[in-house]
Amino acid sequence: MGDSVSILILAHNKAEYTRRCLAGLLQSTLRPFKVVLVNNGSTDGTERTFEEFRRRGAEEGLDVEILLLPQNMGAIVGRNRGMELLKGDYWVLLDNDAVVRTRSWLEKLRGVLQGDSQIGAVSPKLLYPNPPHDIQCAGCAVTPGGQVIFEGRGATRAEPRWNAPRDCQSLISACWMMPAQIAQETGTLDERFSPVQFEDIDYCYRIRELGYRCRYEPSIEMYHFENVTTGRTGTINYPYLTVKNGLKFKQKWRHRFSQEGGPDDKAWKWANIASVNLDDVPERLELAP
């Protein structure tokens, strides 16, 4: 296997978030890489934002391909269409509300996968973009009853517990990298979870069912606004989908998570952390090597 990287970004409106995401990509130290941009029926300035990035990317030797879907197909179908265009040896799923903090993120994620052929997906530490940049997600745990826990959510980013690499029951697809070979073996996202929600947790379980592992790597950090890509879309009843698809996930994978020894169901809680608005975050976020 070589070392080429492709990144998939899906957007339905939210052009200003997407612009910051793409500007962050240009801060990445790896060159070259491919970017597949999926315009999922946007009606704002997303098309113009994509075209501007394609021009800028070409100046920096990036291969940028744009897929225009005539209507919003939902996050899962949209990503599956985009995955058909990915090339290379390592594939990245990245939300359009995620922004680079660790400039060498691509090399470091790839290095984790190259160092262990049994890792099927690896995710960085996800941080809130507003100071003091607390943790949004440090990998996911699943209780024996099927509740998904965003580990470290709301904790300080320097807390030792969340600064050790480890295998996880699951990851979220706001940002992860996987070997193309394993992604192809696993297949596309399960469209039974359409339009969105739990498809990434399901995908991790499918990776693990094939005998691979999911890995959290805290030395790599990314900012993530949280729920912009899917949760702030007016046509989606996000709480309803969370319950509906959560039940589908439990039915599909109960035989596994009920026996994994995850955290006690009483440990499940969802910290009430206010959403971060773009206007409240500085244009230039702090970068790390």
Order of alpha helices (4+ residues) and beta strands (2+ residues): beta-alpha-beta-alpha-beta-alpha-beta-beta-alpha-beta-beta-beta-beta-beta-beta-alpha-alpha-beta-alpha
